[in-house]
Amino acid sequence: MITILVVDDDKEIQKEIKDHADLEGYHTIQVTNGIDAIKTCKDKKVDIIVMDAVLPGMDGFSTCKEICKMKNIPVIITSTNGDKIYKLLAFELGINDYLVKPFFIEELFAKIKVILRREYNIQNVGYVNYLDNNKFKYKGIEVYMSSRTVYVDKVKVSLTPKEYDLLLYFIRNKNIALSREQILTDVWGFDFYGNNRTVDTHIKRLRNNLGEYKNLIVTIQRVGYKLEVE
């Protein structure tokens, strides 16, 4: 069963999310602060996080950073701040989506479903020659889809959720030239307010994490990027 971690100190929002999750057949874990969210992610299986940006004590963004050090779990940030610059800063941290409060519960769960399909429904992706039981392996790179973990030369690397999304997107579209605009739309979503700089920044970080294999992500002049594998 899919488990949603809800991090919000607003009891009404918690209840609304839980009630709708029950209807969808999802399990929810509810906490009210960042410290408990980090502990929950450490101790339990969590498939996706819905987190308020403003929390008592540690804020949502700082909490995301700490969780990313342990696991690559998709994150949706909710906030009353709809400023475009604020949203852009949030996406630069590597979150998967951003929803302005107040929001329709149906919109939240539509976003949850899109992320879950993208992150976990990988059995029909066209790269079976490189997969064995949801594992991608090429040279010294190993990606375990079920746990969202990545190893480079047997050493576990810490990717943000968005860096992991990018890597998985490249794997799904190996040897295909992808424009920056296409990457931005497919990985960040149609309603994202960023620009090509966002793509370039995240790819630079992803390359750095791939170490000596960073050149597998090839820059296509005046087009974008592609993952080049034999």
Secondary structure, DSSP 8 states (H G I E B T S, - for coil): --EEEEE-S-HHHHHHHHHHHHHHT-EEEEESSHHHHHHHHHHS--SEEEEES--SSS-HHHHHHHHHHH----EEEEES---HHHHHHHHHTT-SEEEESS--HHHHHHHHHHHHHHHH--TT-S-GGGBSSSEEEETTEEEETTTTEEEETTEEE---HHHHHHHHHHHHTTT--EEHHHHIIIII-TT----HHHHHHHHHHHHHHTGGGGGGEEEETTTEEEE---
